[in-house]
Amino acid sequence: MLYTVRPLERIYTDLNCKVEEKPQEIKMFETEHGQIYAKKCEDKYIIDQLVSSEMSDYLKEEYQPGSEYFGE
């Protein structure tokens, strides 16, 4: 859990990706124990949310919000 006074958009935003006013494309990817929701940013996907029934998935660096997703 993250306790902060900063807006989550500022914490989990990739600084190399331009924030646009238009709606972003969000894609769902299946994982072994759940799903990853990622936003399309130029030619890559940035993880926005992880939904998993396996608690250890939330500790894996490759599933952390704000990181680039290389799946599929």
C-alpha positions as CSV (number, residue, x, y, z in Angstrom):
1,M,0.0,0.0,0.0
2,L,1.3,3.5,-0.9
3,Y,0.5,6.4,1.3
4,T,1.4,9.7,-0.3
5,V,0.2,13.3,-0.9
6,R,1.2,13.2,-4.5
7,P,-1.3,12.2,-7.2
8,L,-0.8,8.6,-8.3
9,E,-0.7,9.8,-11.9
10,R,2.6,11.6,-11.1
11,I,4.1,8.6,-9.3
12,Y,3.2,5.9,-11.9
13,T,3.7,7.9,-15.1
14,D,6.6,7.1,-17.4
15,L,8.5,10.4,-17.8
16,N,9.5,9.5,-21.3
17,C,5.9,9.2,-22.4
18,K,4.0,12.3,-23.2
19,V,0.7,12.7,-21.3
20,E,-2.0,13.4,-23.7
21,E,-5.6,14.7,-23.2
22,K,-7.1,12.1,-25.5
23,P,-8.1,8.7,-24.0
24,Q,-5.2,6.2,-24.0
25,E,-5.4,2.7,-25.4
26,I,-5.5,0.2,-22.5
27,K,-4.9,-3.4,-23.2
28,M,-5.3,-6.5,-21.0
29,F,-2.7,-9.2,-21.0
30,E,-3.2,-12.6,-19.3
31,T,-0.6,-13.8,-16.8
32,E,-0.3,-17.2,-15.1
33,H,-2.4,-16.1,-12.1
34,G,-4.4,-13.1,-13.4
35,Q,-4.2,-10.1,-15.7
36,I,-2.1,-7.0,-16.4
37,Y,-3.7,-3.8,-17.7
38,A,-1.2,-1.7,-19.6
39,K,-1.4,1.7,-21.5
40,K,0.0,2.1,-25.0
41,C,2.7,4.7,-25.0
42,E,4.2,5.3,-28.4
43,D,5.4,1.8,-29.5
44,K,5.4,0.1,-26.0
45,Y,3.1,-0.8,-23.2
46,I,3.4,0.7,-19.7
47,I,1.9,-1.4,-16.8
48,D,-1.0,0.4,-15.2
49,Q,-2.5,-2.3,-13.0
50,L,-2.0,-5.9,-11.9
51,V,-4.9,-8.1,-10.9
52,S,-3.7,-11.5,-9.5
53,S,-4.7,-14.2,-7.2
54,E,-1.1,-15.0,-6.4
55,M,0.3,-12.6,-3.7
56,S,3.9,-13.0,-4.8
57,D,3.1,-11.5,-8.2
58,Y,2.7,-8.1,-6.5
59,L,6.4,-8.2,-5.5
60,K,7.8,-9.1,-8.9
61,E,9.6,-6.2,-10.5
62,E,8.4,-7.0,-14.0
63,Y,4.7,-6.5,-12.9
64,Q,5.2,-3.1,-11.1
65,P,3.0,-0.2,-12.2
66,G,5.0,2.2,-14.4
67,S,7.4,-0.4,-15.8
68,E,7.5,-1.4,-19.4
69,Y,5.6,-4.6,-20.3
70,F,7.4,-7.0,-22.6
71,G,4.8,-9.8,-22.7
72,E,3.0,-11.2,-25.7
